[in-house]
Amino acid sequence: MMRIAFVVPRYGPEINGGAELVCRLLAERLVRHAEVDVLTTCAQDLMTWRNHYPPGIDIINGVPVRRFPVDYERHPLAFQRFSEMMMAGPRSFFDQVQWMALQGPFSSELLNYLSQARNRYDLFLFMPYLYCTTYLGVQRVPERAVLYPMTHDEPPVYLDLFEALFHLPRGFIYNTVEERDFVHRRFHNAHIPYRVLGVGIDVPRVPDEAIPPGEYIVYAGRVDLSKGCDALIQYFIRYKAEHPGPLRLILIGQVSMEIPDHPDICALGFIPEEENTRRFAWLRGARVFVMPSPYESLSLATLEAWACSVPVLVNGHTAVLRGHCRRSNGGLYYNDYDEFAAALHLLLTNEPLRQALGRNGARYVEQNYSWETVERAYLEWLGELSERGH
């Protein structure tokens, strides 16, 4: 039986979205077919990497999770200032290494374990590219490393220190063709074996009586400046001023920015996994799902909205989101407020169009992101990479 170790900065059911959620979904599926461990830190908070969980082995939904302590915390303000200085102009390689050290999370015990256990696993699957656990971890086991980079067209990806990282692993897994094409243009590494695989989408059954009443649009994910939520909120407030009515904006996810006091904006906060039916009830009842994020490598929340037959309105500056919309014909995209307002008004007032786009999105997810299809593809690809190493 194949032995796989997932390596990720943090892990747990309390951590929703991004690489951590993708890692957990995949680990909980693949553990049915392979020996799977998750190697991670004791951190829960993305901003500080403060040790939160006890070190040692935990079992979460049938997956063994090995946690290692973080050597030092990150100081968000100091890191932000150093980052801004670094990205603004020329930087030495030493500065870039210092940036990675400040980025974290740095766990010497985790890195030592990788070196000691390099022959215990057939493959080490690292995600995402941006953090110490991947940057330093891949260097410990390059001949058994699979990089799942979750890459965005963002300032850090142009740092020189990532050049070697994107040429080290045995293979790659990409979420979308847009991510693959961007990585190949940026790093000229198309010769390294890869697959575009993504992840499966699960939608719980939601009884009709559980769907919230009223007319609303919804966003799901971290409510954060980096996710474009500030622009979404400003756009919504301006739209409501121009189009008075009962429409509300519902925000689902951990809030890490200030939200204006507005009668039609409701932040529900993080909805834990055991209340997933409530989260999907809000999705199913939405007129439109909005994804304003400028950086996405897959966007699970967008796919979940489509699985609920809800049309989407997404940030047109994001190649991955544009690609999803074009392939699925399940939504519209915008590049500024005027396009946002026109597209939203069209979706809200044209019921046949809204329903048709929602059906198209549901079909797209069923054809490309069913767990049966995704699991089979992962097992074939990881099995092929494992065989190449023997």
Secondary structure, 3 states (H helix, E strand, C coil): CCEEEEECCCCCCCCCCHHHHHHHHHHHHHCCCCEEEEEEECECCCCCCCECCCCEEEEECCEEEEEECCCCCCCHHHHHHHHHHHHHCCCCHHHHHHHHHHHCCCCHHHHHHHHHCCCCCCEEEECCCCCHHHHHHHHHCHHHEEECCCCCCCHHHHCCCHHHHCCCCCEEEECCHHHHHHHHHHHCCCCCCEEECCCCCCCCCCCHHHCCCCCEEEEECCECHHHCHHHHHHHHHHHHHHCCCCCEEEEECCECCCCCCCCCEEEEECCCHHHHHHHHHHHHHCCEEEECCCCCCCCHHHHHHHHCCCCEEEECCCHHHHHHHHHHCCEEEECCHHHHHHHHHHHHHCHHHHHHHHHHHHHHHHHHCCHHHHHHHHHHHHHHHHHHCC
